[in-house]
């Protein structure tokens, strides 16, 4: 796909010219899984339920909603037209009706050409997919804003949809799955790509200026750029941000691929929630690795071939959370369990 737009350098984004010396160098090891016993540092709390339903979603969210207040933006992937794997609308509607009477769903337009690349097309797709029960704020509809990236090596700031400034709290409601570029898509991808505006922020993450390959930034460098974008957003909200990951209908493809997504062969797992973005994405990845070889073969191949594990190690380097956690089983009285226990006795995916 050829680029059809000029990419503005991030150093010209309006939050201060870059003072970095030399060219940043990506980290390494994004294709190497680090077992839990080899990690160091503190542990965060992650809640877990196998109840894949609206009730399960509500139960998981309400364990981590203590700091959420004011005007709330619920960031989720609303999908391409007729996309088969997104979080069910009925679940989202039930959650919003119970816990978010005044919240908006928030999205941004896409960088690629398609059903969500302009606000007009995006709104048509929202109608097709049934997102009509609550306002969906396409945050870059009326422009962009830049927020600082503290401690980043690729960016001093990130370009986001301007309307992000209208919200006091952020809830990342994420369909955890594979991803064509990122290896996996968890809360980090949902925020890092999903809040960056469609024409500038996403271009900074995906494309080196001055050449024609729209997707030339890959592997560790892509993971780091995406993660720095996430950091700009969650630093803005501070403690008023929380995360829910739904491990259901997990194709190795992102929901951006809609009906063209690869068939789901990984079993459904459950729903996780946390106030720590690294801990929740790490727990989901750990559960994938704890599955049987037959269950996780395709997903692990996707994660490691894209060097997606660099998302996790870079979040830790940037101080965004802990890669060690206490996994609390909401189905069994709050018992602490391991990723291996969460992955036990999973049933093969059956298309519903």
N, C-alpha and C positions, 0 to 999 in steps of 0.2 A: 504494500500500500504506500503510495507516494504522499508526502506531506503537502498540504494545501494552505499552510499558514506559516507566518514568520514566528520563530521562537525567540522570545526576549530572554536575554541572559538573566539568571537570578540575581546577580550582583546589581542589576538595575531595577530591582523590584520596589524600591522606595523605602526600605527599612535599613538603609545603610550599605555602602559599598563593601564588598568582601575585603577583608584584611588578611586573608590566608596567603601564605607564602608557598609557592610551588603548586604542583598538581596533586590532588588527593589520591591516595592509593587504596583500593578496596581491600577489605580484610579477606581472610581465607577460611576454609573449612566449612563452607555452607552445605557441603554434601556429606558431612560426617556427623553422625548422631552422637550426642554426649549422654551416656546413661545417668540416671538420677544420682547414683552413688558417687559419681565423679564431679558433681556440682558442689559449689560452696556458697555460703551466704545464708541469709535469713529465709524463713518460709512465710508465704502468704496463704490466706484462706481461699479455697476454691470449693464451691458447692456443686453437687452432682445429683441428678435424678435421671432414671431411665424412663420416666413418664413423658413420652413424646406426645403431648397434647396441650391444649390451651391451659389447662390446670397446671401442668408441669411447668410451662413457661412462666406463669404467674408465680408459682411457688419458688422457682429459682430466682426470679427477679426480686421478689420481696425480701430475700435474704441480703440483698446488697444495695438497697435503695435509700439508706439512711441519710445520705448527703444530697439527694436529688430534691431540688426545690426551684421555685420560680417558674419561668417560662422554659419548658423542656423541649429539646429537639431529639427525636428518636431516629437515629441513623440506621437505616436498613437498605438492603439491595432489593429494589422493587421489580427488577428483572426485565429481560427482553420480552417481546410479545409472546405470550403463551409459554413462557419458560416453565419447565416442569418441576424444577427442584427448589424453588425459593421457599422461604418460610410460609406456611399456609396463611392466607389472609385472615381466615376465621380466628386463628390463634392470636394474630396481631390485634385484630379488632377487640377480642375479649380482654387482652392485656390493657389496651388503651382505655377501654370503657371503665375498667376497674381501677386502674392506677394513674391514668393520665387524662383527666377530663378536658384539659386545655392544651395538651401537647400537639405539636406538629410532627409528621414524618418529614425528614429532611433528606435531600438528594442533591446531586449535581449532574450536569450534562456530561456526556462521554467525550473522550478524545478521538475515538474511532468513528468513522461514518456508520450510521445505522439508525435504529429506531429511537435512540435517545440522544442524538448528537446535537439537536437544537431543542430549545424549550417547547416549540410547537410540536415537534415529533414526540418529545418526551411526554407531553401531556396526553397525546393520543395513545401512547403505550400504557400510561397509567390507567386510562379508561378501559382499554382492552384487558388489562390484567386485574381489573376490579378494585383498584386502590381509590375508591370513591367514598369511603365511610369517614375519612378524616382528611384535612388539608395536607397536601404534599407540597412542601416549600422547596422549589428548585433554587438552591441558594445562590447560584451564579446567574440567575435570570437577568438581574439588573446590574451585574458587575462583580468586581472582585475586591478582595482586601488582602493585605500581606500581614502575616504574623511572624514573629521572630522564631528562629530555630536556635535554641541555646545549646552550645556545645557541638553543633553539627560540623562535619568536615566537607560536606558537599554544598550546603546551603546556609546562608545567614538568615533567610526568611523563606516562607512558602506562600504561594498565591492560592487563596481559598475563595469559595463562594462568599460574597459580601454579607449575605444574610446570616452567616454564622454568628455575627455580632449581636443578633437579636435574641439570643438564647442565653439563659443563666446556667443551664445544666445540659449535659449530653448523656444519652443512653445509647450505647452501641449494641444493637440487636443484630447479631451476625449469624448468617448461615455458613457454618464451617464446611469447607470442601477443598478440593484441589484447585489449582490455578495454573493456567498455561505459562505465565511468566514467573509467578511468585512461588510455584511449587505447591503451596497451600494458601488458602485465603481464610484468615481468622479475623479477630478484631483489629489487628494491625493493618491488614489490607482494607477492611471495611472503612476505616477512618483515613488512612494514609492516601489511598487512591480516591475513596468515596467523598471526601470533603474538599480535595483539591479541585479547583475549577477546571472545566472541560477543555479549555483551549490554551491556558498558560501553565497552571500548576501541574497538570498531568503531563504536559509536554516536557517540563523541567525534569520530571521523574523518569520519563520513558526515552527521551530522544536527545542525542548530542546535536547541538545547533550546527547548521551548515552542511548537513548531508541528508540523504533521501530515505534512509531506513527509519521509519517511525518508531520501531521497536528495537533499536540497536543497543540500548543499555540493558544488560542482562546479568544474571548470576549475582555475585556478591554486591556489585555496585548498585544494581537495581534494588536489592533488598535494603541496602543502606539508605538510598534516596527515599524510598517509600517510608521507611521507618522514621527518618527525619521529618517528613511531612506529617506523620502521625504525631510526633512529639510537639510540633507547633500547635496542633489542635488541642491535645490533652493538657499541655502546659497552660493554654488559655483558660481552660475550665477548672484547672486545679483539682480540688477534691470533689467537685461536682460533676463527676463522670464515672460511669460504671459500665460493666460489660456482661453480655449474655451471649453464649455461643451454642447454637443448635446443631448437633451432629446427626443430621438426617439427610437422606437423599444425597450422599456425598459422591458426586461424580469427580473425576480428576479434572474436569473442566470447570471454569468459573461460570457463574450465572450470567455473565455477559454473553456467553455463547448460546443461550436460549435453547431452542430446539436442536441446535447442532452439537450440544454437549455430548461427550462420550457417555455410553451407558453406565449406570451405577452398578458397581460390583462389590463395593465395600458395605458391610452391614451397618444398619443404623445403630446408634449408641445411646444417646440421651441428650440432656441439656446441662450446661455448666454455667456458673455465674461467679463473678469476682469483682473486686474493686482494683485488681492488679492486672493490667493488660498482658504483661509478660507471663504471669502465672497461668492465666486462663488459656492463652494460646499454647504455652508449653504443655499444660495438662492434656489438651486435645491431641497434640502431636504424640505425647507419651502413650495415650490410649491407642492411637493408631499403631505405634510400634509394638504395643503389647498384644495386638491381635495375632492370630495364627498367620502363617506364611501365605496360605491361600486367601485369607480375608484381606490382608493388607498389601499384597504384592504390587498392585497397580498404583496405589496411593503412595507407597514409599518410593517406587520408581519415579513418580512424578516429582515428589518433594526433593529427592536427592539429585536427580538429573538437572533440575533448575537451581540447585544450591540454595533451596529455600530455607534451610535451617539457619542461614545467616540472619534471617529476621530475628530469631530468638537471641543469638549471641550479641547482636548489635543493640537490641533493646536493653540487654543487661549492661553493656558497655556505656550506654547513654544514661544509665540510672533510671530507667523507666519502670523497673519492677524487679521481682525475684523469679528465678527459674526453679526454685524449690518451693514446695507448697504443701499444705495440709488439705487433702481431698475429703470433704465431708459428704457422706451419703444421706441425702434427705429422705430416702425411701426406707431407711433402717435406723431411725432414731438419732441421726447425727453421728453415726459411727465413722471413724476415720478408716478409709480404705486406700488401696494402692491403685495405680493405673491398671495394673494387671487384673485386679478384682473388678474394676469397672468394665474391662474388656472381656470378661468371662461369660461364656454361654450366650454369645450373640447369635441372633438368627440371621440367615442370609437375607439380603435385601429382596423385597418383593414389590414390584411396581404397583402402586395403589391406583 
